[in-house]
Amino acid sequence: MSRADLARATGLTRVTTSGLIAELIGEGIVVEKGTRASAGPGKPAVLVDLDRVGLQVVALDLSGADEYHGALMDLRGAVIARRRVRRESEESSSQAQAAVVGLARDLVQAADSRLLGVGVGSPGVISEDGVVLEAPNIGWEGVPLRQLLQDELGVPVVVGNDANAAAQAEYTLGETEPDLLLIRVGRGVGAGLLIRGMLVTGTHHAAGEIGHVPVGEDAPDAPSCACGNIGCLEAWISVPRLTAALHREGADREAILRGAGARLGTVLAPVVSMLNLSDVVVAASPTLFGDIFLDAAGENLRSHTLGRSHAEVRMRVPAESEEIVLRGALVMVLSSELGIS
């Protein structure tokens, strides 16, 4: 847009708009993009935009089944550099923290332009000030992850739940309805909920913690969960559990995937029914959570709700599902540092 366009859009005077743009250009946030073609008289307008390529963000995804994944990105979401750190099977809380700090430091050092900040999508219940209050799958409880990273890196850091980050990515960078339920399946299972485009986090920051809802706990093969209970949704359908089930000798792949999908549908039915949602996104590996899983989940969800009102519920795996938490971490930094959502 030109400065005049911005003045009209914001209701500010042209003088005020020009002064603010000059400040943003001086801070390296906005750049001039050349002139607009014009057939009329007068001086062509100079266009300005965010520096989508020059500004960079470090994004971390801590939700993977067997690795921590990070990327250095520009504001368009294009990956400039990528790093992965393998998770140890018997990793302690302090070892996990050290691995995450090392991953973030490597990516910060890879930045070759202005770094806006670091965004982190982590499993678990996370407070507004970036404390991981509880994350059983990493063994974290009361870990001040935001402060830890800021002290180590010297740049702004924002930390959020991985499912919430994924929901923000789908809303800001994808194509979705303003009412959205996103299920993130990795080492654990969580949900992100948007109502009218606003993220719902709950009184104690635990909205979307569906992974520890029991389903089929009375089944003879009901698995134990990291939280100490039996038959939690996460214990049935997380990537490690589902992968292990599929690799057992004589495993019936279709039956296992349909059973896992049906359990997800059972857990989601009350939420979808209460909020009358129509867009349910499963952010997970399309290899595991493809048509067989989604069809079973959708069938069971609809069978547990009032048919006519929920006949159009759409369940899908989003494009770039494997990158969605990284993209969500990018969106969190854009929101925190630039007010973009």
PANU-472914 format. One record per residue (C-alpha): residue number from 1; z, y, x. Coordinates in steps of 0.2 Angstrom, whole numbers. Layout:
! residues N
NODE   k    zz    yy    xx
NODE NUM     Z     Y     X
...
//
This chain:
! residues 341
NODE   k    zz    yy    xx
NODE   1     0     0     0
NODE   2    -2    18     5
NODE   3    13    30     6
NODE   4     6    38   -10
NODE   5     6    21   -18
NODE   6    24    18   -13
NODE   7    29    35   -19
NODE   8    22    31   -37
NODE   9    29    14   -37
NODE  10    47    19   -32
NODE  11    48    36   -41
NODE  12    52    44   -24
NODE  13    44    60   -18
NODE  14    30    59    -5
NODE  15    40    68     8
NODE  16    55    56     6
NODE  17    43    41     6
NODE  18    34    47    22
NODE  19    51    49    30
NODE  20    57    32    25
NODE  21    41    24    31
NODE  22    43    33    48
NODE  23    60    26    50
NODE  24    54     8    46
NODE  25    40    10    58
NODE  26    52    16    71
NODE  27    63     1    68
NODE  28    48   -11    70
NODE  29    49   -17    52
NODE  30    33    -9    45
NODE  31    16    -7    53
NODE  32     1     3    48
NODE  33   -14    -8    44
NODE  34   -29     4    44
NODE  35   -37    15    31
NODE  36   -42    10    13
NODE  37   -61    11    10
NODE  38   -64    25    -2
NODE  39   -80    32    -9
NODE  40   -72    48   -15
NODE  41   -69    65    -5
NODE  42   -54    68     5
NODE  43   -45    59    20
NODE  44   -44    40    18
NODE  45   -27    33    14
NODE  46   -18    24    28
NODE  47   -11     7    22
NODE  48     7     1    27
NODE  49    14   -16    26
NODE  50    29   -27    33
NODE  51    25   -33    50
NODE  52    22   -51    44
NODE  53    17   -58    60
NODE  54    27   -47    73
NODE  55    44   -50    65
NODE  56    51   -68    67
NODE  57    65   -78    60
NODE  58    74   -94    66
NODE  59    76  -107    52
NODE  60    87  -123    53
NODE  61    87  -138    41
NODE  62   103  -148    44
NODE  63   100  -160    29
NODE  64    89  -173    37
NODE  65    93  -191    37
NODE  66    92  -193    56
NODE  67    89  -176    64
NODE  68    92  -158    64
NODE  69    76  -148    62
NODE  70    73  -130    67
NODE  71    58  -118    68
NODE  72    54  -101    74
NODE  73    43   -93    60
NODE  74    34   -77    56
NODE  75    37   -69    39
NODE  76    22   -78    31
NODE  77    31   -95    35
NODE  78    19   -99    49
NODE  79    28  -110    63
NODE  80    28  -102    80
NODE  81    39  -115    89
NODE  82    48  -131    83
NODE  83    63  -141    89
NODE  84    71  -157    83
NODE  85    88  -164    88
NODE  86    92  -182    84
NODE  87   108  -185    75
NODE  88   120  -198    82
NODE  89   125  -212    70
NODE  90   144  -209    75
NODE  91   143  -191    78
NODE  92   160  -181    77
NODE  93   161  -164    69
NODE  94   162  -155    86
NODE  95   147  -165    92
NODE  96   137  -160    77
NODE  97   142  -141    79
NODE  98   137  -142    97
NODE  99   120  -149    93
NODE 100   117  -136    80
NODE 101   122  -122    91
NODE 102   110  -129   105
NODE 103    96  -131    93
NODE 104    98  -113    87
NODE 105    99  -106   105
NODE 106    83  -114   110
NODE 107    74  -107    96
NODE 108    81   -89    98
NODE 109    76   -90   116
NODE 110    58   -95   111
NODE 111    56   -79   101
NODE 112    43   -67   109
NODE 113    45   -53    96
NODE 114    59   -45    86
NODE 115    70   -58    78
NODE 116    77   -53    61
NODE 117    90   -67    61
NODE 118    94   -85    59
NODE 119    94   -94    42
NODE 120   103  -111    40
NODE 121   101  -123    26
NODE 122   116  -135    27
NODE 123   122  -149    16
NODE 124   139  -147     7
NODE 125   149  -133    -1
NODE 126   147  -117     8
NODE 127   156  -100     5
NODE 128   148   -83     3
NODE 129   153   -79    21
NODE 130   145   -95    28
NODE 131   160  -107    30
NODE 132   155  -125    27
NODE 133   170  -129    16
NODE 134   165  -147    14
NODE 135   151  -158    20
NODE 136   155  -176    20
NODE 137   139  -182    28
NODE 138   141  -171    43
NODE 139   160  -173    44
NODE 140   163  -155    42
NODE 141   177  -147    33
NODE 142   181  -128    34
NODE 143   168  -125    48
NODE 144   165  -106    50
NODE 145   146  -110    54
NODE 146   140   -92    52
NODE 147   153   -84    63
NODE 148   151   -98    76
NODE 149   132   -95    77
NODE 150   133   -76    77
NODE 151   146   -77    91
NODE 152   135   -88   101
NODE 153   118   -80    98
NODE 154   122   -61    95
NODE 155   110   -60    80
NODE 156   112   -59    61
NODE 157   115   -77    53
NODE 158   115   -82    35
NODE 159   121  -100    30
NODE 160   118  -108    13
NODE 161   117  -124     5
NODE 162   101  -134     8
NODE 163    97  -137   -10
NODE 164   100  -119   -14
NODE 165    89  -114     1
NODE 166    75  -125    -5
NODE 167    76  -118   -23
NODE 168    74  -100   -16
NODE 169    59  -106    -6
NODE 170    51  -113   -21
NODE 171    54   -98   -31
NODE 172    49   -85   -18
NODE 173    35   -94    -9
NODE 174    29  -107   -21
NODE 175    23  -107   -39
NODE 176    37  -111   -51
NODE 177    46  -105   -67
NODE 178    60   -93   -66
NODE 179    71  -107   -73
NODE 180    71  -121   -60
NODE 181    81  -136   -56
NODE 182    78  -142   -38
NODE 183    85  -159   -32
NODE 184    86  -160   -13
NODE 185    86  -178    -6
NODE 186    89  -181    12
NODE 187   105  -188    20
NODE 188   114  -183     4
NODE 189   109  -177   -13
NODE 190   111  -160   -20
NODE 191   104  -148   -33
NODE 192    99  -129   -33
NODE 193    98  -120   -50
NODE 194    89  -104   -54
NODE 195    91   -96   -71
NODE 196    79   -81   -73
NODE 197    76   -81   -55
NODE 198    94   -79   -50
NODE 199   103   -93   -40
NODE 200   118  -101   -49
NODE 201   132  -105   -36
NODE 202   147  -107   -47
NODE 203   165  -100   -46
NODE 204   169  -111   -31
NODE 205   152  -111   -23
NODE 206   149  -129   -28
NODE 207   136  -128   -42
NODE 208   123  -141   -39
NODE 209   134  -154   -31
NODE 210   127  -168   -41
NODE 211   127  -181   -27
NODE 212   145  -187   -30
NODE 213   142  -189   -49
NODE 214   145  -208   -52
NODE 215   131  -218   -60
NODE 216   131  -236   -62
NODE 217   148  -238   -54
NODE 218   151  -254   -63
NODE 219   136  -263   -56
NODE 220   140  -278   -45
NODE 221   130  -270   -31
NODE 222   137  -252   -33
NODE 223   138  -245   -16
NODE 224   152  -235    -8
NODE 225   150  -217    -4
NODE 226   155  -206    11
NODE 227   166  -196    -1
NODE 228   177  -212    -4
NODE 229   171  -216   -22
NODE 230   160  -230   -28
NODE 231   142  -228   -36
NODE 232   139  -210   -33
NODE 233   121  -204   -35
NODE 234   120  -200   -17
NODE 235   125  -218   -12
NODE 236   111  -225   -23
NODE 237    96  -213   -19
NODE 238    99  -204    -2
NODE 239    86  -207    11
NODE 240    96  -219    22
NODE 241   103  -229     7
NODE 242    86  -231    -1
NODE 243    77  -234    15
NODE 244    89  -248    19
NODE 245    87  -256     2
NODE 246    68  -256     4
NODE 247    69  -265    21
NODE 248    80  -279    15
NODE 249    72  -296    16
NODE 250    63  -300     0
NODE 251    65  -282    -7
NODE 252    55  -278   -23
NODE 253    49  -260   -18
NODE 254    44  -255   -36
NODE 255    60  -261   -44
NODE 256    71  -252   -31
NODE 257    62  -236   -33
NODE 258    62  -237   -52
NODE 259    80  -241   -52
NODE 260    84  -226   -41
NODE 261    73  -214   -51
NODE 262    81  -220   -67
NODE 263    98  -216   -60
NODE 264    93  -199   -56
NODE 265    86  -196   -73
NODE 266   102  -202   -81
NODE 267   112  -189   -70
NODE 268   100  -175   -74
NODE 269    98  -177   -93
NODE 270   114  -168   -98
NODE 271   109  -153   -86
NODE 272    91  -152   -92
NODE 273    97  -154  -110
NODE 274   110  -141  -109
NODE 275    99  -128  -101
NODE 276    83  -133  -109
NODE 277    74  -133   -92
NODE 278    56  -138   -91
NODE 279    53  -138   -72
NODE 280    62  -151   -61
NODE 281    57  -152   -43
NODE 282    62  -166   -31
NODE 283    61  -159   -13
NODE 284    61  -175    -4
NODE 285    49  -187     6
NODE 286    34  -190    -5
NODE 287    32  -208     3
NODE 288    49  -213    -5
NODE 289    50  -201   -20
NODE 290    32  -202   -26
NODE 291    25  -207   -43
NODE 292    35  -223   -46
NODE 293    52  -214   -43
NODE 294    47  -199   -53
NODE 295    40  -208   -67
NODE 296    56  -218   -69
NODE 297    66  -203   -67
NODE 298    56  -193   -81
NODE 299    56  -208   -93
NODE 300    75  -210   -92
NODE 301    78  -192   -93
NODE 302    68  -190  -109
NODE 303    76  -206  -116
NODE 304    93  -197  -114
NODE 305    88  -180  -122
NODE 306    81  -174  -139
NODE 307    63  -179  -137
NODE 308    54  -165  -145
NODE 309    64  -151  -136
NODE 310    61  -160  -119
NODE 311    45  -168  -120
NODE 312    36  -156  -108
NODE 313    49  -158   -94
NODE 314    39  -159   -78
NODE 315    45  -168   -63
NODE 316    36  -166   -46
NODE 317    38  -166   -27
NODE 318    33  -148   -21
NODE 319    19  -145    -8
NODE 320    26  -144     9
NODE 321    42  -153     3
NODE 322    46  -159    21
NODE 323    47  -140    26
NODE 324    55  -133    11
NODE 325    73  -131    18
NODE 326    66  -122    33
NODE 327    56  -110    22
NODE 328    71  -108    11
NODE 329    81  -103    27
NODE 330    67   -90    30
NODE 331    69   -83    13
NODE 332    88   -81    15
NODE 333    85   -70    30
NODE 334    72   -60    21
NODE 335    84   -57     7
NODE 336    99   -54    18
NODE 337    90   -42    31
NODE 338    76   -34    20
NODE 339    82   -36     2
NODE 340    66   -47    -2
NODE 341    68   -61   -15
//
